[in-house]
Amino acid sequence: MTTSVLCNEQLPLLRGEGRYIDDIQFSNMLHVAFVRSPYAHARINNVDTEVAKRQPGVVAVLSGLNIHADIQPIRPLLKNSGFQSTNWHAIAWDKVRYVGEAVAVVVASDRYIAEDAAEHVIVEYEPLPVIDSAATGILADSTRVHDNLNSNILLETQSGIDKDDAAFKKGDIKVRANFRHPRVTGIPIENCGVIADYRANTDELVVWSSTQIPHVLRDALCDSLGISAHQIRVIAPDVGGGFGTKMQALPEEIIVSHLARLLHRPIKWTQDRMENIKASFHARDVLVEAELSANIDGTIVGMRAKAICDVGAYNSFPLTAGLEPFTIGSALAGPYDFEYYSYEGYAVSTNKCPMGAYRGVGFVLGPMVMEGLLDKLSQKIGMDPALLRKKNLAQPTDFPFKSPAGPIYDSGDYPALLDLALEESDYSAWRNLQSEARNEGRLLGIGMSCFIEMTGMGRDTYRKRGMVNVPAFDAARLQVDRHGHLEAFISTPSQGQGQKTTFAQLISSALGAPLDDIKVHLGDTATTPYGSGTFASRSLVSGGGALLKATEMLQDKLVRIAAAYWQIDNKDLQYVDGRISNPNQSSEHLSLKDLADLAYTPFQELPPSVEPGLSVHVSYNPPPAVSSSAVHMALVEIDKNTYEVKIKDYVVAEDCGTKVNQAIVEGQVRGGVTQGIGIALLEELSYDSEGQLLSGSLMDYLVPGIYETPVIKIVSMETPSPWSVGGFKGVGESGTIGAPATITNAILDALEISAQDIQLPLTPERIFRLKNVTKS
Amino acid sequence: MSDNHLIKVAINGQEYTSSVEARMLLSDFIRLELGLTGTHVGCEHGVCGACTVILNGRSVRSCLMFAVQAHRQHITTVEGMATEATDLHPLQEAFREAHGLQCGFCTPGILMSLIPFLDDNPRPSEEEIRAAISGNLCRCTGYQNIVTAVKLYVERNS
């Protein structure tokens, strides 16, 4: 099925006929602007909205004081003894806890007027001491972000064995380093947005949102507004990229929904870029201190690591502050087989923007840490980095393979994947180029990383973490109309990943129906069945898995209809290539259209066991995880005068199990690598000690343009998962996971140093310091 | 406090007359007043390039211009690319075939950057293509398929 079928959903997007949130207009629509805190931590003494209310065109101005009693705070659950929950009011009323937190909202006839009026809202703040970092916040005597909590540690988690570390100490050699992943954000080119319209005639609140999780957002709105799910319909229209940053419930989604019910007018909020960077969801901001124990022959004995995550002011819904510490704990061992593993992870609350998901949650730290330490080990024992990796990779015969970090991996062939990458990159030629360059005094480096990504995680994994706000299953409804045309409704919406095409291919292939006869619907709680949504590389594994099961169930029904029609036994019949043939009458067969006709029209008697109509609904709980794997290799050159990094060559060898659409897979990988390059070299949300964001525009927060993005060569293997329906493994995040480690290692290799205290992004200034400080 | 100005603008060959506030951005005018929502707004500070339109044959950021500055000017937006509403311009077709887009939000701006460039330079080198879209951000594709799409278009056109 690995064909690059062209994406039909791209046609309107190419013509400018996409319908993203901000493109949706209603004639009587009102617009909102938020008043946001300039302080990172302050008591709100007063909010004076009187002048703002008097501005022409202003319909309403509400502060937290007016509405906090009507709206329940965002309070996600995590069933884990190390967790502390937080109350996040959609509009702050007593205190603000990060710069950009909303303190009032202005509703007006257009956005220009709303923004003008917002300037007239007068807020009296009483500044409070600021917790500017996890390092400060974690201290026992630190000021609290939340007075009612015992500490600023929102989650504490441990895993591993042998607490006295005896096993770890057995190794001949220890290498250790610190790895700091910057605070970043996804920068989808479409900012977030929401429109809410309360329809009194049906008592229904219709919410259009750029969300990745329509059903789970509806759950959040029920909790916040105190109304039932059947009173809310959430629609995700065309969405301009998400990358995880659109999978959290936004305070603005709650406020806009509340306003629509209050004012009985459609209300729109379109986030601007400054709001997106300052006050939407941030990600990572992690320090991992890690140590590897190994024998002199390069065999890894063990790893111990501690992760401290700066999660900002509040737990976000649905994943909570636990998302990075839990996932990092699962990810650090990567594809390697060794004995001893011990991990502790902390989510520390600070006066910064709350933390959410971003492509590669936790897993990015896996190769950053492990591959950094392996390069350090390889230098120490004088073994080629590729050989060292090969020596420690889990073997294809080891599956199902229990990672030292705990999770069980389903399948893969890591050594073959490494060979593929070495071959495609022509590794030995790269090494020759490097020695030539070194002779000329140039700084040429080679980096590699081998890693896995746990994808499409099912209920077992979320239950073990205690993340009970994630349903962790997905669902599909598949129906055939009376003319034999197909419609599928699936719970995993698109933010541009091409699911409509991929899902249509699955249906076409399973049912022998032409693509033109298939329509896929996504992103509407009124039409799609309940499910988790699109995140954590799950839509093909989980939504696609549900869909494939639905095609099987549909075939079963088609067979029963045909059996009834011919009055023969079910067992003799099979649906093949879009039809069922009569075994007793070789010229006689029933096409999908014929079968649909039988199912819908009353001309033919159906036995009581066969319900009329042709529609099936399947919910699918995917395996705990299925693991994609990849090897990335990069050749970089550092300009020895400016310390600018040029990526001269980049190779990806990837294995995401059964593929449906090669072009879509490659698109995911290339886009992912590009975002990883941003993390490695450019992107950083930096705050000063007062909690002021210093990189609040795209002039300061730099994302890769085409000049920062190399040509990325991709080679593929397919090791179908024995656990998932269809053999699928997710691939949405893989590119981002591997790139920071690969580029960092290449830079360190160019400088002929190894990791000690690595802070990404590796800007020219940081590379200069690494070269001139570390070496001495 | 009204500060309205009467402007006449030709967009995609059609004349529009409208009374707009002096401060109204060209991007908002095109999207909100005229309903041509194919032009997207991604940053409103001139970095991302999603709002790029063609003004008198040159690519410009419509978020960095006021609507009044477009008075008596000729503008092309993505909606004006194909000759028929249901067709694709050959460059759009090449984007589709090369999988040169994913979420599609940056795509109209990239197309609007490329059209004047390809008019001036119908046989560009890969380096020149890369330079032509260096002012547009895309977070989905990694740019490579966009370059492939332009090369495919150029190849077919020559």
Interface residues (C-beta under 8 A of the other chain):
Chain A: S4 L6 C7 Q10 L11 L13 L14 R15 G16 E17 G18 R19 Y20 D22 D23 Q25 P56 Y112 G186 I187 P188 I189 E190 N191 D238 V239 G240 G241 F243 D272 R273 Q495 G496 Q497 G498 A663 I664 E666 G667 R670 G671 G672 V673 T674 Q675 S697 L698 M699 V703 G705 I706 Y707 T709 V711 I712 G735
Chain B: M1 E21 R23 M24 R31 L32 G35 L36 T37 G38 T39 H40 V41 G42 C43 E44 H45 V47 C48 A50 T77 V78 E79 M81 A82 A85 L88 Q92 F95 R96 E97 H99 L101 Q102 C103 G104 F105 C106 T107 P108 L111 R130 I133 S134 G135 N136 L137 C138 R139 C140 T141 G142 Y143 Q144 N145 I146 V147
